[in-house]
Amino acid sequence: MKKYRFTLLSLFLMATLTQVYGQKSKDGWQDLFNGKDLSGWKQLNGKAKYEVKDGAIVGTSVMGTPNSFLTTEKNYGDFIFECDVKVDNKLNSGIQIRSLSTPEYQNGRVHGYQVEIDPSDRAYSAGLYDEARRGWLYPLDLNPEGKKAFMKDEWNKYRIEAIGTSIRTFLNGKPIAHVIDDMTPSGFICLQVHAIGNKDLEGTQVSWKNVRIKTSNLKPSPPANISIVNLIPNALDNAEKAQGWSLLFDGKSVDQWRSYGGTEFPAKRWAHNDGTITISKSDGSETGNDIVTKKLFGPAFEFEFDFKLTEGANSGVKYFVDQKFNSKGKSGIGCEYQVLDDEKHPDAKLGKNGNRTIASFYDVIPADRPKNSMKKIGEWNQGRIVVQKDGTVQHFLNGYKVVEYVRGSPQFKEFVAESKFKGFEGFGMSQSGNLLLQDHGDNVSFRSLKVREIK
């Protein structure tokens, strides 16, 4: 009798789930929206209007309310999710995945990964944002081709593959973003209607249909040749290895580094523990104690690094460092990605047009940084230097492209001629050079140092 009652209960639960979400197909897909009503969903935070029209979920913006989220009642860890989206060109929206809402976090504010729906000219659709937490994880400066995928005034096909620590997004069949992260392994999925600050935007809408998920027998899409953002310290994902990335610091060994002008890693002020390479603050009598890679890199490569500043600190990451130049006992000579506390260090106000501020090509080209692109002092920032085969060089800060120039171009020569490097003939034009972490007398930490040579 007990076995019989259990079977009836199981059948009842299966029938209920089928009624809410729809029948699971033979290939493992499960509909999350039955096309009729909002069974299986609940609304959190804002008061935007959600309703079903013509077989689609339609979200309508409302003035005077925060971001609204229509949320699955169930949590999901590993999955492949698909849906079609159509949005008013004036409205921003998104698809939350592995997201949470708890009383202790901002009074229940929804937070977690958001796949962007962005019809604006910025064109960040399917980029990855961390709602109410870390901000942009994958802005589409990292994948300019991906900006072309979104179609205004039409239905767009979104695909999200969240498998283990890998989160990949696709838009209309094109790969857009790839992030490696382990902050939130599981959470709900929700459909966002963004808050509006203008009465003229009230009533703008976003619609979703063909909302479905697969949670077993997951087969990721083939590898894509797009930038990968890895937020797990000192680690390489298999996808990064396939692209040719290698670690210059694994969190323990500094065998790939030596002192500038020497053969061994410095015995003073540099430390390599707790997963970081850290230079301690000097008493003022000692600077220029730089470290460089033992290997030379060029003419084309990518170098990625995390850095953490202390208040008022100054440092730099240099590339194409050429030891034929006499540095007169100071820091090695090469192109420099500036690492600086712009607010507290006076160097930010020197130079020309801000060309000594963070992420700038130091004393040569100023960084064009969006608001909030810099993390707070004491938090980790991600830098990236890309040198293409045609001589194009780019600096990225936390995923935003902030500097671009072409080595050897007339503009490059003009900028160098007006800089402190004008006396170094051939500056920045070496075919290859060391990578360098600078000692400027201040306490700065580095980690996740990785490089990829571009063939």
Order of alpha helices (4+ residues) and beta strands (2+ residues): alpha-beta-beta-beta-beta-beta-beta-beta-beta-beta-beta-beta-beta-beta-beta-beta-beta-alpha-beta-beta-beta-beta-beta-beta-beta-beta-beta-beta-beta-alpha-beta-beta
